[in-house]
Amino acid sequence: MLWMKQQSKYENISYTVLWGLLFTAPLLSLYVRTMHDSNIPFDWQEVWMVWRLFGVYLVLFLIHNFILAPLLIYEHKRWLYWTLTACMLGAFTFYQCTSKPDFPRHGPHAMEQRSGRPDFMDNQHPPKFDKDFDKHYPGPTQNGKPLRPHGHRPPAFIGQHDIIAVVILILMCGMNLGVKLYFRTRRDQKKLIELENQNLEQQLEYLKYQINPHFFMNTLNNIHALVDIDPAKAQETILELSKMMRFILYEGDKKGVPLSREFEFINTYINLMRLRYTDKVRISVDLPSEPPDKTVPPLMLISFIENAFKHGVSYKQTSFIDIKVALEHERLQFHCRNSKADQPNQEKGGVGLANVKQRLHLLYDNNFTLNIKDEADTYDVELTIPLS
């Protein structure tokens, strides 16, 4: 994926900048010293000595970054990672004990600092270590015997300088693991968000396709009943149904539709349902006449209205359905209250209400309120959702 490549690119850029600063530091340090003290020459040998040390760390860093760290971070091969890292540390420790950098022989006090003898003797005579020289210019001693500047012998055990070098390498590997874990965490978070968004869209599409056939089935049943009563009104109803199906086909797959279109769809549906019932069914609808330029998820409210007609209308006794929508403080307040029939409609279905609840959770998480009061004679639904 593009964003994963970008994350890897940013990680490599951060490493390049860091190592660039480290290799630039000796040059800047020596330059500042020469600017403050004209007796100190700009010696490239000193810079190369530091660069050689940094070069060893750079090689080990590249090995750890591209070979060892991925074993732990991405492949979760812990034992292999720790084994190979321990081998690398052991090899580096052996290198530190057997190879020491050659310090440059320059500067006004270089020889004196190494041997404890005046630096002018180093310029006038070659280093002779006879008895007279040791008598007049004694250097550092051990057990009464002078220490002669012979070649460096590898210590029998790791010294302080070697311990510091190993600690630096361990800290460098730890820093590398920390950076890789940071970028991997960011990649995992973005991947999780992307998967959640894809899953949310798929679930919403599935729920809407469940609602639409259920609603379409109930509406066709209404038209079928109307054909036997009044064929002329049935034709008018078919035209109304075509408007509703056009809305479902062209607006139902959108994330949001204008309030005016949603209210028009509700009015059309209720007008169609009025043709089916007698005066015993009182239907009250209160929708804003001039809704603001806001959007709501399509077919969100119709499931509650459909449920009210399906279970709250009786042909034998007086029934009522009260529907009201109010817009306040960038939120939509929907209220639907209906009577309960003694023998509610037993036709199969009812998936709309269950799906709309799940759809509300997917769309708004906890940023909505849904209160349902199922009493003995009435059924009351109050829904509040934010407008977008």
Backbone torsions as a table, in degrees:
resi	resn	phi	psi	omega
1	MET	NA	155.5	-175.7
2	LEU	-64.8	-44.0	-177.1
3	TRP	-68.2	-28.2	176.5
4	MET	-69.9	-38.9	176.0
5	LYS	-65.1	-38.0	178.2
6	GLN	-65.1	-40.6	177.7
7	GLN	-61.7	-44.2	177.9
8	SER	-63.5	-37.4	178.1
9	LYS	-64.8	-44.5	179.0
10	TYR	-63.5	-37.9	178.8
11	GLU	-63.7	-45.9	179.8
12	ASN	-66.4	-35.7	177.9
13	ILE	-64.6	-40.7	179.3
14	SER	-62.7	-40.4	177.1
15	TYR	-65.0	-42.2	-179.2
16	THR	-62.6	-42.8	179.4
17	VAL	-64.7	-42.7	-179.0
18	LEU	-62.3	-48.2	-179.8
19	TRP	-69.6	-31.6	175.1
20	GLY	-62.4	-40.4	177.3
21	LEU	-66.0	-39.1	179.7
22	LEU	-64.4	-42.3	-179.0
23	PHE	-75.0	-21.4	177.6
24	THR	-82.8	-24.5	-176.2
25	ALA	-57.3	-45.6	179.4
26	PRO	-60.5	-39.0	178.5
27	LEU	-62.8	-46.4	-179.7
28	LEU	-65.1	-41.0	-179.6
29	SER	-62.4	-47.4	179.9
30	LEU	-66.9	-35.7	178.7
31	TYR	-65.0	-42.3	178.9
32	VAL	-64.8	-39.6	179.0
33	ARG	-65.2	-41.2	179.0
34	THR	-68.6	-30.0	178.2
35	MET	-71.1	-32.5	-179.0
36	HIS	-87.3	-23.9	-179.0
37	ASP	-135.1	109.4	-177.3
38	SER	-70.2	-15.4	178.9
39	ASN	-77.4	-14.1	-179.6
40	ILE	-92.8	117.3	179.7
41	PRO	-79.1	156.8	175.0
42	PHE	-81.4	96.1	-173.1
43	ASP	-98.9	112.3	177.9
44	TRP	-67.0	-22.2	-179.9
45	GLN	-63.2	-38.2	178.4
46	GLU	-66.4	-39.7	178.7
47	VAL	-65.2	-44.2	-179.7
48	TRP	-63.4	-33.9	178.7
49	MET	-62.9	-44.1	179.1
50	VAL	-68.2	-41.0	179.7
51	TRP	-63.0	-35.1	178.7
52	ARG	-65.2	-39.1	177.6
53	LEU	-66.6	-44.3	177.7
54	PHE	-63.7	-33.4	179.9
55	GLY	-62.5	-37.3	177.7
56	VAL	-63.9	-45.1	178.3
57	TYR	-63.9	-37.6	-179.8
58	LEU	-64.0	-43.3	179.0
59	VAL	-62.3	-43.8	179.2
60	LEU	-66.4	-35.6	177.8
61	PHE	-64.2	-43.4	179.4
62	LEU	-63.2	-39.1	177.7
63	ILE	-63.0	-44.4	-179.0
64	HIS	-69.3	-39.3	-174.7
65	ASN	-70.9	-42.6	-173.3
66	PHE	-99.6	-14.6	-176.9
67	ILE	-119.2	-52.2	-172.5
68	LEU	-82.3	-50.6	-176.6
69	ALA	-57.8	-41.8	177.7
70	PRO	-59.5	-27.1	177.8
71	LEU	-62.2	-35.7	-178.2
72	LEU	-89.4	-43.5	-172.0
73	ILE	-76.2	-44.0	-171.7
74	TYR	-105.2	-36.4	-175.9
75	GLU	-100.1	-10.1	176.7
76	HIS	57.6	35.8	175.6
77	LYS	-96.5	80.8	-171.0
78	ARG	-67.8	-47.2	-177.5
79	TRP	-62.5	-42.9	179.1
80	LEU	-64.1	-39.7	179.9
81	TYR	-63.7	-50.3	-177.2
82	TRP	-66.0	-33.7	178.5
83	THR	-66.7	-48.8	-179.3
84	LEU	-67.3	-35.7	177.9
85	THR	-66.4	-39.9	177.2
86	ALA	-63.7	-38.9	176.8
87	CYS	-63.8	-40.0	178.7
88	MET	-65.3	-42.4	177.3
89	LEU	-63.6	-40.8	178.0
90	GLY	-63.2	-42.7	178.7
91	ALA	-65.0	-38.3	179.1
92	PHE	-67.3	-39.5	178.3
93	THR	-63.2	-42.4	177.7
94	PHE	-63.5	-39.1	177.4
95	TYR	-63.6	-40.7	179.9
96	GLN	-64.4	-36.7	-177.6
97	CYS	-76.4	-24.5	-174.7
98	THR	-106.6	-9.3	-177.6
99	SER	-136.8	119.2	178.8
100	LYS	-118.5	145.2	178.8
101	PRO	-70.1	144.3	176.2
102	ASP	-83.2	115.5	-178.9
103	PHE	-75.7	141.9	-177.4
104	PRO	-66.9	142.1	179.0
105	ARG	-98.3	73.9	176.8
106	HIS	-148.2	175.7	179.1
107	GLY	96.6	154.7	-174.4
108	PRO	-66.5	-23.1	-176.1
109	HIS	-127.0	19.7	-175.8
110	ALA	-63.9	-48.7	-177.6
111	MET	-68.1	-36.3	-179.1
112	GLU	-66.9	-36.4	-179.8
113	GLN	-69.3	-29.9	-178.1
114	ARG	-82.4	-42.8	-171.7
115	SER	-108.8	-14.9	-176.8
116	GLY	84.0	5.7	-179.4
117	ARG	-105.9	156.0	-179.9
118	PRO	-59.8	143.9	-176.9
119	ASP	-71.8	-19.8	-180.0
120	PHE	-69.9	-27.4	177.5
121	MET	-66.6	-30.8	178.7
122	ASP	-70.2	-26.6	-179.8
123	ASN	-85.4	-30.0	-174.9
124	GLN	-90.2	-34.7	-175.5
125	HIS	-131.9	148.2	171.5
126	PRO	-69.1	155.6	-177.0
127	PRO	-66.8	103.8	175.6
128	LYS	-108.9	132.5	-175.8
129	PHE	-113.9	67.1	175.3
130	ASP	-98.8	-177.6	-175.6
131	LYS	-68.7	-41.0	-178.4
132	ASP	-64.2	-40.8	-179.9
133	PHE	-63.3	-43.7	179.8
134	ASP	-67.7	-27.4	-178.9
135	LYS	-73.0	-44.6	-177.2
136	HIS	-82.0	-34.3	-178.2
137	TYR	-127.7	72.3	-178.4
138	PRO	-67.3	136.3	175.9
139	GLY	-98.1	-164.5	177.8
140	PRO	-64.4	139.6	-177.6
141	THR	-119.7	161.8	174.7
142	GLN	-143.4	117.9	-176.7
143	ASN	59.8	36.1	178.1
144	GLY	79.9	-1.7	-179.7
145	LYS	-110.8	135.3	-178.9
146	PRO	-67.3	145.4	175.0
147	LEU	-90.8	121.7	-179.5
148	ARG	-96.1	141.4	-176.5
149	PRO	-75.4	62.9	175.4
150	HIS	-78.5	176.1	180.0
151	GLY	-58.5	149.8	-177.5
152	HIS	-69.1	129.7	176.2
153	ARG	-98.4	136.9	177.9
154	PRO	-59.8	135.3	-179.7
155	PRO	-68.0	154.2	178.6
156	ALA	-69.9	-27.3	176.2
157	PHE	-138.5	165.6	-174.9
158	ILE	-65.5	135.3	-177.4
159	GLY	-97.6	-177.1	-177.5
160	GLN	-62.5	-42.3	179.9
161	HIS	-61.5	-39.6	-179.8
162	ASP	-69.9	-36.2	178.5
163	ILE	-63.1	-43.6	179.5
164	ILE	-61.7	-41.8	-179.9
165	ALA	-63.2	-41.4	179.9
166	VAL	-67.4	-40.4	177.7
167	VAL	-62.1	-41.0	177.6
168	ILE	-60.8	-42.4	179.2
169	LEU	-64.2	-41.0	179.2
170	ILE	-64.3	-43.6	178.3
171	LEU	-64.0	-36.5	178.5
172	MET	-64.7	-42.2	178.1
173	CYS	-66.4	-39.7	177.6
174	GLY	-63.6	-40.9	176.6
175	MET	-61.9	-41.6	179.6
176	ASN	-62.9	-41.6	177.3
177	LEU	-64.8	-40.9	179.1
178	GLY	-61.8	-43.7	179.4
179	VAL	-65.0	-43.1	179.7
180	LYS	-64.8	-39.0	177.3
181	LEU	-65.0	-37.4	178.8
182	TYR	-62.7	-50.1	-178.8
183	PHE	-68.4	-34.1	178.1
184	ARG	-67.9	-38.6	177.5
185	THR	-61.8	-42.0	177.9
186	ARG	-63.8	-41.7	178.2
187	ARG	-64.0	-42.9	179.9
188	ASP	-64.2	-39.0	178.8
189	GLN	-64.8	-44.4	178.8
190	LYS	-65.4	-39.2	178.9
191	LYS	-65.3	-39.5	179.5
192	LEU	-65.3	-42.8	178.6
193	ILE	-63.0	-41.1	179.3
194	GLU	-63.9	-42.0	178.8
195	LEU	-66.9	-39.0	178.6
196	GLU	-64.2	-40.4	178.6
197	ASN	-64.6	-42.3	178.1
198	GLN	-63.7	-42.5	179.6
199	ASN	-65.6	-38.0	179.2
200	LEU	-63.2	-45.0	179.7
201	GLU	-62.8	-41.5	179.6
202	GLN	-64.9	-40.6	179.3
203	GLN	-67.1	-40.0	179.1
204	LEU	-64.0	-42.0	178.2
205	GLU	-62.3	-41.7	179.7
206	TYR	-63.5	-43.3	-178.9
207	LEU	-66.4	-41.1	179.8
208	LYS	-65.8	-37.6	178.5
209	TYR	-70.9	-22.9	172.8
210	GLN	-73.9	-40.0	-178.3
211	ILE	-66.6	-45.7	-172.9
212	ASN	-60.6	-50.6	178.3
213	PRO	-61.9	-35.9	179.1
214	HIS	-64.1	-45.8	178.5
215	PHE	-63.9	-42.2	-179.2
216	PHE	-62.7	-38.5	179.6
217	MET	-63.9	-44.9	179.9
218	ASN	-65.2	-38.7	-179.2
219	THR	-66.7	-40.6	177.1
220	LEU	-62.6	-36.1	176.2
221	ASN	-63.0	-38.2	177.3
222	ASN	-63.6	-44.0	179.7
223	ILE	-64.8	-39.4	179.4
224	HIS	-60.2	-40.1	178.3
225	ALA	-69.7	-33.2	-177.5
226	LEU	-74.4	-27.5	-179.4
227	VAL	-60.9	-39.1	-179.3
228	ASP	-73.8	-25.3	-177.3
229	ILE	-88.1	-49.9	-176.1
230	ASP	-149.2	98.3	-178.7
231	PRO	-60.7	-34.5	-179.8
232	ALA	-64.3	-44.7	177.7
233	LYS	-67.8	-28.5	177.6
234	ALA	-63.9	-40.2	176.8
235	GLN	-62.7	-43.0	177.4
236	GLU	-62.3	-37.0	179.8
237	THR	-66.5	-37.6	178.9
238	ILE	-62.6	-38.1	176.2
239	LEU	-63.1	-42.4	177.6
240	GLU	-63.1	-39.1	179.5
241	LEU	-65.3	-37.2	178.8
242	SER	-62.5	-36.9	176.1
243	LYS	-64.2	-41.0	-179.9
244	MET	-66.5	-41.9	179.3
245	MET	-67.4	-32.0	175.9
246	ARG	-63.6	-40.9	176.7
247	PHE	-62.4	-43.5	-178.9
248	ILE	-65.0	-41.1	-176.4
249	LEU	-71.7	-40.3	-172.6
250	TYR	-101.3	-18.2	-178.9
251	GLU	-115.8	-21.4	-173.8
252	GLY	-67.7	-22.0	-178.8
253	ASP	-92.6	5.7	179.4
254	LYS	-91.2	156.3	178.1
255	LYS	-71.6	-31.5	-179.4
256	GLY	-150.3	146.4	177.7
257	VAL	-126.4	154.6	177.9
258	PRO	-60.8	148.8	178.4
259	LEU	-58.5	-38.3	-179.2
260	SER	-61.0	-40.2	179.4
261	ARG	-69.5	-38.1	179.1
262	GLU	-66.9	-41.8	179.2
263	PHE	-67.7	-35.9	176.4
264	GLU	-63.1	-40.7	178.3
265	PHE	-63.5	-42.2	-179.8
266	ILE	-64.0	-44.0	179.0
267	ASN	-61.6	-41.8	179.2
268	THR	-62.7	-43.1	179.4
269	TYR	-63.2	-44.9	-178.1
270	ILE	-67.0	-39.6	177.0
271	ASN	-61.6	-38.1	176.8
272	LEU	-64.7	-40.7	-178.7
273	MET	-70.5	-28.8	179.1
274	ARG	-61.6	-33.8	-177.4
275	LEU	-65.0	-20.7	-174.5
276	ARG	-85.9	-27.2	-171.4
277	TYR	-109.2	162.4	-179.4
278	THR	-91.6	-171.8	-179.6
279	ASP	-70.3	-10.3	177.8
280	LYS	-68.8	-16.4	-179.8
281	VAL	-104.1	113.5	178.7
282	ARG	-94.8	121.6	-178.8
283	ILE	-116.9	120.9	179.7
284	SER	-117.8	127.1	-177.9
285	VAL	-128.6	127.6	178.2
286	ASP	-130.9	97.1	179.5
287	LEU	-116.4	146.3	177.6
288	PRO	-58.6	130.5	-178.5
289	SER	-73.7	-32.7	179.5
290	GLU	-127.1	79.8	-177.6
291	PRO	-70.1	150.9	178.2
292	PRO	-70.6	171.2	-179.1
293	ASP	-81.4	70.3	178.4
294	LYS	-125.2	166.3	-178.4
295	THR	-124.1	155.0	174.5
296	VAL	-136.6	157.5	175.5
297	PRO	-61.1	135.0	-178.0
298	PRO	-66.7	147.5	175.6
299	LEU	59.6	28.0	179.6
300	MET	-81.0	-43.0	-174.6
301	LEU	-87.9	-23.9	-172.8
302	ILE	-64.6	-25.9	-179.0
303	SER	-66.3	-38.8	177.2
304	PHE	-67.8	-39.7	179.3
305	ILE	-66.5	-43.3	178.5
306	GLU	-61.1	-40.3	178.5
307	ASN	-64.4	-34.9	178.6
308	ALA	-65.6	-43.3	178.1
309	PHE	-67.6	-35.6	-174.0
310	LYS	-72.5	-39.5	-173.7
311	HIS	-113.0	-5.6	-175.4
312	GLY	-111.2	-0.4	-176.7
313	VAL	-108.3	133.8	178.1
314	SER	-125.5	139.4	177.6
315	TYR	-81.9	-12.8	-173.8
316	LYS	-101.6	-22.8	-176.7
317	GLN	-134.5	165.7	-179.3
318	THR	-67.9	132.9	-179.0
319	SER	-130.2	163.9	178.4
320	PHE	-147.8	152.4	174.0
321	ILE	-139.5	119.7	178.7
322	ASP	-113.9	123.1	-178.1
323	ILE	-124.2	128.3	-179.9
324	LYS	-142.2	136.9	176.8
325	VAL	-126.9	129.0	177.5
326	ALA	-126.6	147.7	-179.9
327	LEU	-118.9	115.8	-179.2
328	GLU	-144.0	132.4	174.2
329	HIS	53.2	50.0	177.4
330	GLU	59.7	27.5	178.4
331	ARG	-135.5	147.2	178.1
332	LEU	-101.1	127.5	179.0
333	GLN	-112.6	113.8	-177.8
334	PHE	-108.6	131.7	179.3
335	HIS	-132.9	123.8	178.4
336	CYS	-131.9	121.5	-179.1
337	ARG	-129.1	133.0	-178.0
338	ASN	-143.5	157.6	175.0
339	SER	-76.1	165.0	179.1
340	LYS	-113.4	126.4	-179.8
341	ALA	-73.7	150.6	177.6
342	ASP	-64.1	-36.8	178.0
343	GLN	-126.6	86.4	-178.1
344	PRO	-64.5	161.5	-178.8
345	ASN	-58.6	128.5	-176.6
346	GLN	-100.1	9.5	-179.2
347	GLU	-66.8	149.6	-177.2
348	LYS	-67.3	149.1	179.7
349	GLY	145.9	-142.2	179.5
350	GLY	84.8	3.5	179.9
351	VAL	-72.4	-19.7	-176.1
352	GLY	-61.0	-47.6	-177.0
353	LEU	-65.6	-42.2	178.3
354	ALA	-63.9	-39.7	-179.3
355	ASN	-69.9	-37.0	-178.9
356	VAL	-67.6	-31.3	175.0
357	LYS	-65.0	-45.7	178.5
358	GLN	-65.1	-37.7	179.2
359	ARG	-64.9	-37.9	177.0
360	LEU	-61.0	-43.0	179.2
361	HIS	-66.0	-38.2	179.7
362	LEU	-68.7	-37.7	-176.2
363	LEU	-81.2	-42.2	-170.5
364	TYR	-115.7	-2.3	-176.9
365	ASP	56.7	-110.6	178.9
366	ASN	-108.9	9.8	-177.0
367	ASN	-90.2	48.5	175.5
368	PHE	-158.6	162.2	176.0
369	THR	-129.4	134.6	178.5
370	LEU	-135.4	112.5	178.3
371	ASN	-116.7	123.8	179.6
372	ILE	-121.1	123.3	177.6
373	LYS	-112.3	108.8	179.9
374	ASP	-102.1	94.2	-178.0
375	GLU	-99.4	-176.8	-174.5
376	ALA	-66.0	-41.1	-175.6
377	ASP	-113.2	-13.8	-176.5
378	THR	-133.8	160.1	177.3
379	TYR	-131.1	121.5	-171.0
380	ASP	-124.4	128.5	179.5
381	VAL	-123.8	128.1	174.1
382	GLU	-125.3	123.5	-178.1
383	LEU	-130.1	134.0	176.0
384	THR	-129.3	123.7	-179.4
385	ILE	-132.5	153.3	177.0
386	PRO	-76.5	148.7	176.6
387	LEU	-94.5	145.5	-179.6
388	SER	-122.4	NA	NA
